[in-house]
Amino acid sequence: MATSITPLSSQFDDLIVIDTDADENVKNDITQGTGSVHSIFIQNGISSTSIFFKLYDATAAVVGTTEPIFILKIAASATDHVIIPDGMPFTTGLCYCTTDQNGNQVAGSGYSSASGNVTVRIVTS
C-alpha cells in the first residue's frame, strides 16, 4: 500500500491523504478520528473500465456489508475532483476504497492486475 498522510500546515488541522495504489481493499480509519472531507481527487489510470470510489463513516468498513456515505463514479482513463466547501462530516472514522462495481452493498471484484493505476487524494480537517 502506498498511502501517506501529511499535515498541510502547522497553522491548520487539515491533512492530505495520498494513496497511489487505491483498490478494493478498504483503507480503515485513515485519520484516526473524526473530521470533515473538503476535497476528493481521483485519477483512474485504468483504460478499460470505470471505477467507483466509496467513502465510509466508520473505523472499519467491509465492502459489500458496510454502507458507504458517498460513492463517486470515475470513467476509464479519467480524473475527477470534488470540492466540498462546507465539508462532509465523518463522525466515527474515515474509510475508503475503489471498486469496479457500483451500489451501496455490492463488493467489487478488485484490481489485482491494475496495481498502482488508481490515485486518490483526500483533504480532511
Accessible surface in RSA format (square Angstrom, percent):
REM  Atomic radii and reference values for relative SASA: ProtOr
REM  Chains: A
REM  Algorithm: Lee & Richards
REM  Probe-radius: 1.40
REM  Slices: 20
REM RES _ NUM      All-atoms   Total-Side   Main-Chain    Non-polar    All polar
REM                ABS   REL    ABS   REL    ABS   REL    ABS   REL    ABS   REL
RES MET A   1   169.30  87.7  88.76  58.7  80.55 191.8  91.71  78.0  77.59 102.8
RES ALA A   2    49.97  45.9  35.22  54.4  14.75  33.5  45.87  64.6   4.10  10.9
RES THR A   3    46.46  33.0  14.62  14.8  31.84  75.9  15.19  20.4  31.27  47.3
RES SER A   4    54.44  46.0  49.13  65.6   5.31  12.2  43.31  92.2  11.13  15.6
RES ILE A   5    75.65  43.0  45.49  33.9  30.16  72.7  45.49  32.8  30.16  81.8
RES THR A   6    65.65  46.7  64.97  65.9   0.68   1.6  48.27  64.8  17.37  26.3
RES PRO A   7    89.24  65.0  77.17  70.3  12.08  43.9  77.17  63.7  12.08  75.1
RES LEU A   8    87.64  48.8  56.93  40.7  30.71  77.2  58.70  41.2  28.94  77.9
RES SER A   9    38.87  32.8  26.79  35.8  12.08  27.8  28.40  60.5  10.47  14.7
RES SER A  10   123.23 104.1  75.83 101.2  47.39 109.2  57.16 121.7  66.07  92.6
RES GLN A  11   150.23  84.0 114.73  83.9  35.50  84.5  40.04  85.2 110.18  83.6
RES PHE A  12   131.81  65.9 117.39  72.7  14.42  37.5 123.02  74.6   8.79  25.2
RES ASP A  13   126.24  88.4 107.14 106.6  19.10  45.2  31.25  73.6  94.99  94.7
RES ASP A  14    41.70  29.2  40.97  40.8   0.73   1.7   0.22   0.5  41.48  41.4
RES LEU A  15    42.59  23.7  42.59  30.5   0.00   0.0  42.59  29.9   0.00   0.0
RES ILE A  16    33.80  19.2  33.60  25.0   0.20   0.5  33.60  24.2   0.20   0.6
RES VAL A  17     0.36   0.2   0.36   0.3   0.00   0.0   0.36   0.3   0.00   0.0
RES ILE A  18    46.90  26.7  46.46  34.6   0.44   1.1  46.46  33.5   0.44   1.2
RES ASP A  19     0.09   0.1   0.09   0.1   0.00   0.0   0.09   0.2   0.00   0.0
RES THR A  20    61.09  43.4  58.65  59.5   2.44   5.8  48.63  65.3  12.46  18.8
RES ASP A  21    32.41  22.7  30.79  30.7   1.61   3.8   4.56  10.7  27.84  27.8
RES ALA A  22     3.90   3.6   0.13   0.2   3.77   8.6   0.13   0.2   3.77  10.0
RES ASP A  23    27.99  19.6  27.90  27.8   0.09   0.2   5.15  12.1  22.84  22.8
RES GLU A  24    49.77  28.6  44.93  34.0   4.84  11.5  17.43  33.7  32.34  26.4
RES ASN A  25    88.48  61.0  84.00  81.2   4.48  10.8  27.27  65.6  61.21  59.2
RES VAL A  26    28.27  18.6   7.65   6.9  20.61  49.7   7.65   6.7  20.61  55.9
RES LYS A  27    14.96   7.3  10.85   6.7   4.10   9.8  14.00  12.6   0.96   1.0
RES ASN A  28    70.17  48.4  49.28  47.6  20.89  50.3  16.63  40.0  53.54  51.7
RES ASP A  29    25.38  17.8  25.31  25.2   0.08   0.2   7.00  16.5  18.38  18.3
RES ILE A  30    16.91   9.6   7.73   5.8   9.18  22.1  12.95   9.3   3.96  10.8
RES THR A  31    25.51  18.1   5.86   5.9  19.65  46.8   8.04  10.8  17.47  26.4
RES GLN A  32   145.20  81.2 115.74  84.6  29.46  70.2  52.82 112.4  92.38  70.1
RES GLY A  33    26.01  32.1   0.00   N/A  26.01  32.1  25.98  71.3   0.04   0.1
RES THR A  34    89.67  63.8  65.39  66.3  24.27  57.9  32.49  43.6  57.17  86.4
RES GLY A  35    22.03  27.2   0.00   N/A  22.03  27.2  18.04  49.5   3.99   8.9
RES SER A  36    24.41  20.6  24.35  32.5   0.06   0.1   2.51   5.4  21.90  30.7
RES VAL A  37     0.63   0.4   0.63   0.6   0.00   0.0   0.63   0.5   0.00   0.0
RES HIS A  38    51.76  28.3  50.19  34.9   1.57   4.0  41.02  42.3  10.74  12.5
RES SER A  39    16.79  14.2  16.76  22.4   0.03   0.1  10.44  22.2   6.34   8.9
RES ILE A  40     0.00   0.0   0.00   0.0   0.00   0.0   0.00   0.0   0.00   0.0
RES PHE A  41    45.81  22.9  45.81  28.4   0.00   0.0  45.81  27.8   0.00   0.0
RES ILE A  42     0.06   0.0   0.06   0.0   0.00   0.0   0.06   0.0   0.00   0.0
RES GLN A  43    82.81  46.3  82.61  60.4   0.20   0.5   9.26  19.7  73.55  55.8
RES ASN A  44     2.09   1.4   0.00   0.0   2.09   5.0   0.00   0.0   2.09   2.0
RES GLY A  45    44.69  55.1   0.00   N/A  44.69  55.1  24.14  66.3  20.55  46.0
RES ILE A  46    15.70   8.9  13.56  10.1   2.15   5.2  15.70  11.3   0.00   0.0
RES SER A  47    92.59  78.2  68.31  91.2  24.27  55.9  34.74  74.0  57.85  81.0
RES SER A  48   100.13  84.6  63.68  85.0  36.46  84.0  49.31 105.0  50.82  71.2
RES THR A  49    47.84  34.0  42.50  43.1   5.34  12.7  28.16  37.8  19.68  29.7
RES SER A  50    29.95  25.3  24.48  32.7   5.47  12.6   8.90  18.9  21.06  29.5
RES ILE A  51     0.00   0.0   0.00   0.0   0.00   0.0   0.00   0.0   0.00   0.0
RES PHE A  52    22.66  11.3  22.66  14.0   0.00   0.0  22.66  13.7   0.00   0.0
RES PHE A  53     0.00   0.0   0.00   0.0   0.00   0.0   0.00   0.0   0.00   0.0
RES LYS A  54     2.67   1.3   2.67   1.6   0.00   0.0   0.50   0.5   2.17   2.3
RES LEU A  55     0.18   0.1   0.18   0.1   0.00   0.0   0.18   0.1   0.00   0.0
RES TYR A  56     1.71   0.8   1.71   1.0   0.00   0.0   0.09   0.1   1.62   2.0
RES ASP A  57    41.52  29.1  21.28  21.2  20.24  47.9   5.47  12.9  36.05  36.0
RES ALA A  58    14.75  13.6  13.84  21.4   0.91   2.1  14.75  20.8   0.00   0.0
RES THR A  59    71.65  51.0  64.92  65.8   6.73  16.0  36.75  49.4  34.90  52.8
RES ALA A  60    67.79  62.3  50.56  78.0  17.23  39.2  50.56  71.2  17.23  45.6
RES ALA A  61     6.59   6.1   0.00   0.0   6.59  15.0   0.00   0.0   6.59  17.4
RES VAL A  62    89.18  58.7  86.66  78.5   2.52   6.1  89.18  77.5   0.00   0.0
RES VAL A  63    26.28  17.3  12.95  11.7  13.33  32.1  12.95  11.2  13.33  36.2
RES GLY A  64    27.29  33.7   0.00   N/A  27.29  33.7   6.55  18.0  20.74  46.5
RES THR A  65    97.73  69.5  81.04  82.2  16.69  39.8  60.86  81.7  36.87  55.7
RES THR A  66    35.74  25.4  28.83  29.2   6.91  16.5  26.42  35.5   9.32  14.1
RES GLU A  67   103.48  59.4  89.83  68.0  13.65  32.5  22.16  42.9  81.32  66.4
RES PRO A  68    11.82   8.6   0.20   0.2  11.62  42.2   0.20   0.2  11.62  72.2
RES ILE A  69    80.16  45.6  45.47  33.9  34.69  83.6  53.12  38.3  27.04  73.4
RES PHE A  70    45.31  22.7  39.16  24.3   6.15  16.0  44.82  27.2   0.49   1.4
RES ILE A  71    53.13  30.2  25.23  18.8  27.90  67.2  25.23  18.2  27.90  75.7
RES LEU A  72    28.78  16.0  27.76  19.9   1.03   2.6  28.78  20.2   0.00   0.0
RES LYS A  73   122.97  60.0 104.97  64.4  18.01  42.9  49.33  44.4  73.64  78.4
RES ILE A  74     2.56   1.5   0.52   0.4   2.04   4.9   2.56   1.8   0.00   0.0
RES ALA A  75    54.63  50.2  49.85  76.9   4.78  10.9  49.85  70.2   4.78  12.7
RES ALA A  76    35.26  32.4  20.80  32.1  14.46  32.9  20.80  29.3  14.46  38.3
RES SER A  77    76.71  64.8  43.72  58.3  33.00  76.0  37.84  80.6  38.87  54.5
RES ALA A  78    31.72  29.2  24.65  38.0   7.07  16.1  31.44  44.3   0.29   0.8
RES THR A  79    74.56  53.0  44.52  45.1  30.05  71.6  30.52  41.0  44.05  66.6
RES ASP A  80    47.88  33.5  44.64  44.4   3.25   7.7   9.71  22.8  38.18  38.1
RES HIS A  81    96.12  52.5  71.88  50.0  24.24  62.0  49.91  51.4  46.21  53.8
RES VAL A  82    35.58  23.4  32.34  29.3   3.24   7.8  35.58  30.9   0.00   0.0
RES ILE A  83   114.11  64.9  92.17  68.7  21.93  52.9  92.17  66.4  21.93  59.5
RES ILE A  84    31.78  18.1  30.41  22.7   1.36   3.3  31.67  22.8   0.11   0.3
RES PRO A  85   117.02  85.3  86.15  78.5  30.86 112.2  95.28  78.7  21.74 135.1
RES ASP A  86   140.65  98.5 112.22 111.7  28.43  67.2  37.09  87.3 103.57 103.3
RES GLY A  87    12.01  14.8   0.00   N/A  12.01  14.8   0.00   0.0  12.01  26.9
RES MET A  88    33.74  17.5  31.12  20.6   2.61   6.2  29.14  24.8   4.59   6.1
RES PRO A  89    85.31  62.2  77.95  71.1   7.36  26.7  77.95  64.4   7.36  45.7
RES PHE A  90     2.31   1.2   1.23   0.8   1.08   2.8   1.23   0.7   1.08   3.1
RES THR A  91   102.28  72.7  83.72  84.9  18.55  44.2  65.92  88.5  36.35  55.0
RES THR A  92    70.03  49.8  57.69  58.5  12.34  29.4  37.14  49.9  32.89  49.7
RES GLY A  93     0.00   0.0   0.00   N/A   0.00   0.0   0.00   0.0   0.00   0.0
RES LEU A  94     0.08   0.0   0.08   0.1   0.00   0.0   0.08   0.1   0.00   0.0
RES CYS A  95     0.00   0.0   0.00   0.0   0.00   0.0   0.00   0.0   0.00   0.0
RES TYR A  96     0.06   0.0   0.06   0.0   0.00   0.0   0.06   0.0   0.00   0.0
RES CYS A  97     0.09   0.1   0.00   0.0   0.09   0.2   0.09   0.2   0.00   0.0
RES THR A  98     0.00   0.0   0.00   0.0   0.00   0.0   0.00   0.0   0.00   0.0
RES THR A  99     0.00   0.0   0.00   0.0   0.00   0.0   0.00   0.0   0.00   0.0
RES ASP A 100    40.22  28.2  23.85  23.7  16.37  38.7   5.13  12.1  35.09  35.0
RES GLN A 101    70.21  39.3  66.69  48.7   3.52   8.4  24.33  51.8  45.88  34.8
RES ASN A 102    82.16  56.7  70.00  67.6  12.16  29.3  16.37  39.4  65.79  63.6
RES GLY A 103    22.30  27.5   0.00   N/A  22.30  27.5  22.30  61.2   0.00   0.0
RES ASN A 104    73.86  50.9  65.81  63.6   8.06  19.4   9.36  22.5  64.51  62.3
RES GLN A 105    85.26  47.7  68.72  50.2  16.54  39.4  53.03 112.9  32.23  24.4
RES VAL A 106    62.37  41.0  59.02  53.4   3.35   8.1  61.78  53.7   0.59   1.6
RES ALA A 107    53.04  48.8  40.75  62.9  12.28  27.9  40.75  57.4  12.28  32.5
RES GLY A 108    15.30  18.9   0.00   N/A  15.30  18.9   0.23   0.6  15.07  33.8
RES SER A 109    93.04  78.6  51.40  68.6  41.64  95.9  48.69 103.7  44.35  62.1
RES GLY A 110    13.03  16.1   0.00   N/A  13.03  16.1   1.46   4.0  11.57  25.9
RES TYR A 111    20.15   9.4  11.73   6.7   8.42  21.9  15.94  12.0   4.21   5.2
RES SER A 112   118.28 100.0  80.41 107.3  37.88  87.3  59.01 125.7  59.28  83.0
RES SER A 113   115.33  97.5  76.47 102.1  38.86  89.5  52.94 112.7  62.39  87.4
RES ALA A 114    12.01  11.0   8.13  12.6   3.87   8.8   8.31  11.7   3.69   9.8
RES SER A 115    84.48  71.4  58.43  78.0  26.05  60.0  40.37  86.0  44.11  61.8
RES GLY A 116    43.28  53.4   0.00   N/A  43.28  53.4  19.73  54.2  23.54  52.7
RES ASN A 117    61.00  42.1  53.53  51.7   7.47  18.0   4.30  10.4  56.70  54.8
RES VAL A 118     1.49   1.0   1.04   0.9   0.45   1.1   1.04   0.9   0.45   1.2
RES THR A 119    18.96  13.5  18.92  19.2   0.04   0.1   2.40   3.2  16.56  25.0
RES VAL A 120     0.14   0.1   0.14   0.1   0.00   0.0   0.14   0.1   0.00   0.0
RES ARG A 121    84.05  35.3  82.90  42.3   1.15   2.7  20.62  28.2  63.43  38.4
RES ILE A 122     0.00   0.0   0.00   0.0   0.00   0.0   0.00   0.0   0.00   0.0
RES VAL A 123    31.37  20.6  31.37  28.4   0.00   0.0  31.37  27.3   0.00   0.0
RES THR A 124     0.81   0.6   0.81   0.8   0.00   0.0   0.00   0.0   0.81   1.2
RES SER A 125    48.41  40.9  26.47  35.3  21.95  50.6  34.50  73.5  13.91  19.5
END  Absolute sums over single chains surface
CHAIN  1 A     6023.6       4527.6       1496.0       3259.0       2764.6
END  Absolute sums over all chains
TOTAL          6023.6       4527.6       1496.0       3259.0       2764.6
